[in-house]
Amino acid sequence: MNSAERILLTLWVGALWAVGYLAVPVLFHELADRMLAGALAGTMFTLVAWLGLAVGGTLAIGELARYRFRPRWRFWVLLLMLALVAMGHFWVQPMMHTLKEGGLQEGSARAAEFARLHGISASLYLATSLAGLLLVAASGRRGPTEA
């Protein structure tokens, strides 16, 4: 992995960690209006998702090209991260948005479904964050077949 790729990876993974585990919790702690906190969090998560799709796609293509279309473990981790981001952004988030638009009454079946989807979304995000951390930690190391 060259310097530019390491910088891109660090940008993406840093954004994942900064938004998901620093900025969003601060929003919900500091803002009295939970709807506003949720809207701002949603915007930040959307931006991080698009950043991840662009950077992850670029890095995955770079990995394939570097090894003449014989993927190494980094490619598979990037592909997993891309799949997790896509599932969260294009599948889970739209369902959550639809539920929110219809109104959520505390204790209702819709609220319970929203909570279930929120848990799925958080799990996908955590898995992406941890996989990214693995890539960052290994980005400066060279294996026996990597020159």
Buried (B, 14 or more C-beta within 10 A) or exposed (E): BEEEBBEBBBEBBEBBBEBBEEBBEEBEEEBEEEEEBBEBBBEBBEEBBEBBBEBBBBBBEBBBEBBEEEBBEBBEBBBBBBEBBBBBBEEBBEBBEEBBEEEBEEEEEBBEBBEEBEEBBEEBBBBBBEBBEBBBEBBEEEEEEEE
